[in-house]
Amino acid sequence: MSNRNTQENKQAARERIRAQRDKEKKKERLRRQLVVAASVVGVLVIAGGIGFAVLKANEPTGWEAAKEAKLVTPAHTQGKNGTEILIGDKDAKDTLEVFEDVRCPACAAFEQSTGEELAKDIQDGRFKVRFTMYAFIDDMQGGEGSKNALSALGAALNVSPEAFLKYKSALYSTKFHPDEREDLYAKDAELLKVAADVPGLKGNKAFEKQVTDGTYDRWAMEMSALFGRKGVRGTPTFMHGDKKLAMAEIPQQQYNELARANFRKMIDKEFGPAKGGDAGKGDGKGGEGIAKGEKDPTKGN
């Protein structure tokens, strides 16, 4: 082999080695670039995850979230945000307003002793009743039972006014009504257990779903926001127009009998003695809500 061929072979070998080294350097640079890029993406993903977690942590939950939920109003409601629960003969010329809180022990005592009297007056067309339901005991005692029960009452009202009245009566009954310090009605299962005693609600899957889904939670918040309307901050309270009706105090002995008598006395004094099934009828021209010619007790509220 000549010296010239030897030199050419060595030169060719050096070129191959140099080319291989350049190729490896390029691969190493590319690897480092990919590592850096992946690190940046990882940091961005982590930062985004932290930001999302912080955002989620700051989102309102429970009843705070209900304030911002879509408003769904039950059937058989009227007025702004569906907060007028007006039940009775549309032609009855007068409207009695009843203010209650589902957790209220005094409301339970009234319903247990006198609820049937009120229901009979409604049925006889003596007057319509506007129910304003509060939830202030949740704030006083802590808990969510008043609001949760009110939401469930919305689901009952969506079925019918009769279902609303019967369910409200069951919630207040001696069989089910808890001590106000015991927040039983915060549990949907407890509300559904009570509903199983109410015709029209027992086994009603649509009603049950609305209770468990909290369909009327936002509506319950709108209702409870009426606390203090017409200056009413205690329950039960009864009003006729702007007049607060007073029922005589009732001693604990013979409570139910005297409660019914005192309620009847208060109502007779305000609306006159009952005159039978046609008592309280208007001129037939009344519509939904406040009868024509009657001062609107909901005006401005």
C-alpha positions in Angstrom: 0.0 0.0 0.0 1.4 3.4 -0.9 1.9 6.2 1.6 -0.6 8.3 -0.3 -3.4 5.7 0.2 -2.6 5.5 3.8 -3.0 9.2 4.3 -6.3 9.2 2.4 -7.6 6.4 4.6 -6.6 8.2 7.8 -8.2 11.5 6.5 -11.5 9.6 5.7 -11.5 8.0 9.1 -11.1 11.4 10.8 -14.0 12.8 8.7 -16.2 10.0 9.7 -15.3 10.5 13.4 -15.9 14.3 13.1 -19.3 13.7 11.4 -20.3 11.2 14.1 -19.3 13.7 16.9 -21.3 16.5 15.2 -24.3 14.2 14.9 -24.1 13.3 18.6 -23.7 16.9 19.6 -26.9 17.9 17.7 -28.8 15.0 19.3 -27.5 16.2 22.8 -28.6 19.8 22.1 -32.0 18.6 21.0 -32.3 16.4 24.1 -31.5 19.4 26.3 -34.0 21.6 24.5 -36.7 19.0 25.0 -35.9 18.6 28.7 -36.1 22.4 29.1 -39.3 22.6 27.2 -40.9 19.8 29.2 -39.8 21.5 32.4 -41.4 24.8 31.4 -44.6 22.9 30.4 -44.5 21.1 33.7 -44.2 24.4 35.6 -47.1 25.8 33.7 -49.2 22.8 34.3 -48.5 22.9 38.0 -49.1 26.6 38.2 -52.3 26.2 36.3 -53.4 23.4 38.6 -52.6 25.5 41.6 -54.5 28.4 40.2 -57.5 26.2 39.4 -57.4 24.7 42.8 -57.3 28.1 44.4 -60.2 29.2 42.2 -62.3 26.2 43.1 -61.4 26.6 46.8 -62.8 30.2 46.6 -66.0 29.2 44.9 -69.1 29.4 47.2 -70.6 26.1 48.3 -73.8 24.9 50.0 -76.3 27.6 50.7 -73.9 30.4 49.6 -73.8 28.8 46.2 -77.6 28.5 46.2 -77.7 32.3 46.2 -76.1 32.3 42.8 -77.8 29.3 41.4 -80.4 29.6 38.6 -83.8 30.6 40.1 -86.5 28.0 39.7 -89.9 28.9 41.1 -92.5 26.4 42.1 -95.8 26.2 40.4 -98.7 28.0 42.2 -96.5 31.0 43.2 -96.8 34.6 42.3 -95.0 37.9 42.6 -91.3 38.8 42.4 -89.1 35.7 42.3 -92.2 33.6 43.1 -92.2 34.6 46.8 -95.9 35.0 47.1 -97.5 31.8 48.3 -101.2 32.6 48.1 -103.6 29.8 48.7 -107.4 29.8 48.8 -110.5 30.8 46.8 -109.4 33.4 44.3 -112.7 35.2 44.8 -112.3 35.5 48.6 -112.3 39.3 49.3 -109.8 39.3 52.1 -106.2 38.0 52.6 -104.8 36.8 55.9 -101.0 36.8 56.0 -99.3 34.0 58.0 -95.6 34.2 58.8 -93.8 31.0 59.9 -90.5 29.3 60.2 -90.4 25.5 59.9 -88.0 25.0 62.9 -90.1 27.4 65.1 -91.5 25.6 68.1 -94.3 28.2 68.5 -95.3 27.7 64.9 -95.4 23.9 65.5 -97.6 24.4 68.6 -100.0 26.6 66.5 -100.2 24.1 63.6 -100.7 21.2 66.0 -103.5 22.9 67.9 -105.1 25.2 65.3 -103.9 24.3 61.9 -107.2 22.5 61.1 -109.1 25.7 62.0 -107.0 27.7 59.5 -107.4 25.1 56.8 -111.2 25.1 57.2 -111.4 28.9 56.8 -109.3 28.6 53.6 -111.6 25.8 52.3 -114.7 27.7 53.2 -113.5 30.7 51.2 -113.5 33.0 54.2 -110.2 34.5 53.1 -107.1 33.6 51.1 -103.8 33.1 53.0 -100.5 34.4 52.0 -97.7 32.3 53.6 -94.4 34.0 54.2 -91.8 31.4 55.3 -88.7 32.6 57.2 -85.5 30.7 58.0 -84.1 33.0 60.8 -83.8 30.1 63.3 -81.0 28.7 61.2 -79.1 31.9 61.9 -80.1 32.0 65.6 -79.5 28.3 66.4 -77.1 27.4 63.6 -77.9 24.8 61.0 -79.8 24.6 57.7 -83.0 22.9 58.6 -85.3 25.9 58.0 -83.9 26.6 54.6 -83.8 22.9 53.6 -87.4 22.3 54.7 -88.5 25.4 52.9 -86.9 24.2 49.7 -88.7 20.9 50.1 -92.0 22.8 50.7 -91.3 24.4 47.4 -91.2 21.0 45.8 -94.5 20.1 47.5 -96.1 23.4 46.3 -95.0 22.5 42.8 -97.2 19.4 43.1 -100.2 21.3 44.4 -101.3 23.9 47.1 -103.0 21.0 48.9 -99.8 19.0 49.0 -98.0 22.1 50.4 -100.5 22.6 53.2 -100.5 18.9 54.1 -96.7 18.6 54.0 -96.3 21.8 56.1 -98.7 20.3 58.6 -96.7 17.0 58.7 -93.4 18.9 59.2 -94.9 20.6 62.2 -96.7 17.5 63.6 -95.9 16.0 67.0 -94.8 12.9 65.1 -92.0 14.6 63.2 -91.2 18.1 64.4 -87.8 18.1 66.2 -86.6 20.4 69.0 -85.5 23.6 67.4 -82.0 22.9 68.6 -81.9 19.6 66.7 -81.3 20.3 63.0 -83.0 17.2 61.7 -84.6 18.9 58.7 -81.1 19.7 57.3 -81.2 16.0 56.2 -83.0 15.3 52.9 -83.7 11.8 54.2 -85.7 13.2 57.1 -87.7 15.4 54.8 -88.5 12.5 52.6 -89.5 10.4 55.6 -92.1 13.1 56.5 -93.3 13.3 52.9 -94.1 9.5 53.0 -97.0 10.5 55.3 -98.4 12.9 52.7 -100.8 11.9 49.9 -99.5 13.1 46.6 -95.9 13.1 47.8 -95.5 9.5 49.0 -93.6 7.7 46.2 -93.6 10.8 44.0 -90.3 10.4 42.2 -90.3 13.9 40.7 -90.9 15.4 44.1 -88.1 13.3 45.7 -85.6 14.2 43.0 -86.4 17.9 43.5 -85.7 17.6 47.2 -82.4 15.7 46.8 -81.3 17.9 43.9 -82.1 21.1 45.8 -84.2 22.4 42.8 -85.8 25.1 45.0 -82.8 26.0 47.1 -82.4 29.4 45.4 -86.1 30.0 45.8 -85.8 29.2 49.5 -83.1 31.8 49.8 -85.3 34.4 48.0 -88.2 33.5 50.4 -86.0 33.7 53.5 -84.6 37.1 52.4 -88.1 38.5 53.1 -87.3 38.3 56.8 -88.5 41.6 58.3 -91.1 42.4 55.7 -93.8 44.5 57.3 -91.7 44.6 60.4 -92.3 40.9 61.2 -89.3 39.3 62.9 -91.1 36.7 65.0 -93.2 33.7 64.2 -96.0 32.8 64.0 -97.4 36.2 63.1 -100.8 37.0 61.6 -101.6 40.2 59.6 -104.6 41.6 57.7 -103.3 44.3 55.4 -101.0 46.4 57.6 -102.8 45.3 60.8 -101.0 42.8 63.1 -103.6 40.6 64.7 -103.2 39.7 68.4 -104.2 36.4 69.8 -104.7 36.1 73.6 -101.9 34.3 75.4 -102.5 30.7 76.1 -101.7 28.9 79.4 -100.1 25.5 79.1 -103.0 23.7 80.7 -105.7 22.8 78.1 -103.4 24.4 75.5 -104.9 22.9 72.3 -108.5 23.7 73.3 -107.8 27.3 74.3 -105.5 27.8 71.3 -108.3 26.9 68.9 -110.7 29.1 70.9 -108.4 32.1 71.0 -107.6 31.7 67.3 -111.3 31.6 66.4 -111.9 34.7 68.6 -109.1 36.6 66.9 -110.3 35.7 63.4 -114.0 36.3 64.2 -113.1 39.7 65.6 -111.2 40.7 62.5 -113.3 39.0 59.8 -116.7 38.7 61.4 -118.4 35.4 62.5 -118.2 32.5 60.1 -121.4 32.2 58.0 -120.9 28.8 56.4 -119.4 27.7 53.1 -120.1 30.9 51.2 -118.6 33.2 53.9 -115.9 35.5 52.6 -116.8 35.2 48.9 -116.2 38.2 46.8 -118.2 39.5 43.9 -116.9 36.9 41.5 -114.6 39.4 39.8 -111.5 38.5 41.7 -108.4 37.1 39.9 -105.3 35.4 40.9 -103.8 37.0 43.9 -105.2 40.0 45.7 -108.9 40.6 45.1 -110.0 43.7 43.3 -110.5 46.6 45.7 -108.5 45.1 48.5 -105.3 46.9 49.6 -102.4 44.8 48.3 -100.6 43.5 51.4 -97.5 42.7 49.3 -97.0 46.1 47.8 -93.4 47.2 48.0 -92.4 43.7 49.2 
